[in-house]
Amino acid sequence: MNGFTADWLRLREPADAAARAAELVAPSARGASGTLRIIDLASGTGANFRYLAPRLGGAQDWLLIDHDPALLAIAGGTARTLTLDLARSLDALPFEEFDLVTASALLDLVSAPWLERLAARCAAARVGVLFALTYDGRIEWSPSDLGDERVRSLVNRHQRTDKGFGPALGPNAAAAAAERFSGLGYEVRTARSDWNLRPSDAALQLALLADWTRAAAEVAPEEKASLQDWAGRRRALLAIGRSRLRVGHVDIAGGLAGGPSAARSVRRSA
């Protein structure tokens, strides 16, 4: 979703927390000081920090990275923050000073070359990784509509356009990340972290509906009228409390054998 406003991030945070694969969050090896040092990429308002900090336990030192200082100002808490354009300045980050690299809802926005650079930097620093909520291309509405599959196809085409990092990996990101980190010697574990939105989540469903309709029309402007008709039918179902929505995501955790932060998971599911 483009335009990561504070309102959008606030709206999605409860759904993110409910969806995440808690089994991939495990205590990580700590440095000699006993403090777990964590760098969080594309932190926004700090939702990933708020989710992980109480679950990782013990002493922690967080550095939250985002290009938008206004979003970072909302994060609060005890974390340090740094305003940085990750698309252009990834190599400026001192990964070797940390034990764990995390991010949420980021990998589907980045390009293959950027992901390769990230993986190489992580492997060189021998840090553990934990990437949450990577969109995998699945959108399932209930009740279904004849237009659903066409919209999903167009949305996924839009997901592969440039989001600031070059042509985005979009729905292929989770598989690409698992393959890349595995190729560098990481023990990689994945688990689904789907949003399962109910009628009570109407506000989030409406926001997604509006964004997906716009995205689909951007890649297929000649279909704008039929897309608007589809959106109208979906809004009608939302208005009477009949709409449910599953959005597919994947969480990824990994660590190098003998690395300072192995970020082990309890089990693998997919």
Rosetta blueprint (number, residue, H / E / L):
1 M L
2 N L
3 G L
4 F L
5 T L
6 A H
7 D H
8 W H
9 L H
10 R H
11 L H
12 R H
13 E H
14 P H
15 A H
16 D H
17 A H
18 A H
19 A H
20 R L
21 A L
22 A H
23 E H
24 L H
25 V L
26 A L
27 P L
28 S L
29 A L
30 R L
31 G L
32 A L
33 S L
34 G L
35 T L
36 L E
37 R E
38 I E
39 I E
40 D E
41 L E
42 A L
43 S L
44 G L
45 T L
46 G L
47 A H
48 N H
49 F H
50 R H
51 Y H
52 L H
53 A H
54 P H
55 R H
56 L H
57 G L
58 G L
59 A L
60 Q E
61 D E
62 W E
63 L E
64 L E
65 I E
66 D E
67 H L
68 D L
69 P H
70 A H
71 L H
72 L H
73 A H
74 I H
75 A H
76 G L
77 G L
78 T L
79 A L
80 R E
81 T E
82 L E
83 T E
84 L L
85 D L
86 L H
87 A H
88 R H
89 S H
90 L H
91 D H
92 A H
93 L L
94 P L
95 F H
96 E H
97 E H
98 F L
99 D L
100 L E
101 V E
102 T E
103 A E
104 S E
105 A L
106 L L
107 L H
108 D H
109 L H
110 V L
111 S L
112 A H
113 P H
114 W H
115 L H
116 E H
117 R H
118 L H
119 A H
120 A H
121 R H
122 C H
123 A H
124 A H
125 A H
126 R L
127 V L
128 G E
129 V E
130 L E
131 F E
132 A E
133 L E
134 T E
135 Y E
136 D E
137 G E
138 R E
139 I E
140 E E
141 W E
142 S E
143 P L
144 S L
145 D L
146 L L
147 G L
148 D H
149 E H
150 R H
151 V H
152 R H
153 S H
154 L H
155 V H
156 N H
157 R H
158 H H
159 Q H
160 R L
161 T L
162 D E
163 K L
164 G L
165 F L
166 G L
167 P E
168 A L
169 L L
170 G H
171 P H
172 N H
173 A H
174 A H
175 A H
176 A H
177 A H
178 A H
179 E H
180 R H
181 F H
182 S H
183 G H
184 L L
185 G L
186 Y E
187 E E
188 V E
189 R E
190 T E
191 A E
192 R E
193 S L
194 D L
195 W E
196 N E
197 L E
198 R L
199 P H
200 S H
201 D H
202 A H
203 A H
204 L H
205 Q H
206 L H
207 A H
208 L H
209 L H
210 A H
211 D H
212 W H
213 T H
214 R H
215 A H
216 A H
217 A H
218 E H
219 V H
220 A L
221 P H
222 E H
223 E H
224 K H
225 A H
226 S H
227 L H
228 Q H
229 D H
230 W H
231 A H
232 G H
233 R H
234 R H
235 R H
236 A H
237 L H
238 L H
239 A H
240 I L
241 G L
242 R L
243 S L
244 R E
245 L E
246 R E
247 V E
248 G E
249 H E
250 V E
251 D E
252 I E
253 A E
254 G E
255 G E
256 L E
257 A L
258 G L
259 G L
260 P L
261 S L
262 A L
263 A L
264 R L
265 S L
266 V L
267 R L
268 R L
269 S L
270 A L
